[in-house]
């Protein structure tokens, strides 16, 4: 376990989280720091501690697994955080995808804080194409509206590549991840006006206005809103769990992590090909080459490059962030 993993796990266990759940969460946090994604790294511990203070987290919850259909794996997180539930369900998801050509993992009743690339990337490394989506809190207004309806509603996709890191993208259907706006607020920096609106529905560069009385915006206007709606339907209505508005109501002003469900779908390329799976993967490589030959990077290339640097040189973490986390750990409610 890395120093970052050990620190994150110790903070959570100090507040009563069972070792297995703390270790799973810490692994996701360390992966984000390793890949230079600080908005989903140690910074997230502050929100998790605030969520724990709300008294609704199943700190010692043990996820339970079921198989409602031949191609479906269901995991009830029992109000624990999502990484352990994912770890419990992922092996059977891959087994079913191999057997059936595709399979879905449904996680219910989980608190969610993490980036979705950490879930689709290992599936792609194992040879599967993978798609994941989840709602969040009702923070995002539809274009032309004034009131939040959607969550940031991320979508992630992974594709296997022989001898290379997988092709992976992970983006919020909001104009930016909420953590990025919060980091700007903490730094006293304005945000681009397309990131959110104020209480009257007008674009604003004030991150505090967006986060308090205003709302975030979707990316791409109505196109982003349509994708956000799809995530609400697939990651909430379809699997029988909270929409983003219901998650925010459940939070009841605590300001904690969203509590809802998630769907992850794995596809076995061999199950969809006509016996020429390697040729299908070769076609994908031709597509990637057509992109990079124009000196355009693929999604996640920046993460992979940062990963190599981190594995060689380590990760620098702001001392004031560590101090803030330790204060929140030792003084519940701060």
Buried (B, 14 or more C-beta within 10 A) or exposed (E): EBEBBEBBBEBBBEBEBBEBBBBBBBBBBBBBBBBBBBBBBBBBBBBBBBBBBBEBBBBEBBBEBEEEEEBBBBBBBBBBBBBBBBBBBBEBBBEBBBEBBBBBBBBBBBBBBBBBBBBBBBBBBBBBBBBBBBBBBBBBBBEEBBEBBBBBBBBBBBBBBEEEBBBBBBBBBBBBBBBBBBBBBEEEEEBEBBBBBBBEBEBBBBBBBBBEEBBBBBBEBEEBBEBBBBBBBBBBEEBEBBBBBBBBEBBEEBEBBBBBBBBBBBBBBBBEEEEEBEEEBEEBEEEBEEEEEEEEEBBBBEBBEBBEEBEEEEBEBEEEBBEBBBEBBEEEEE
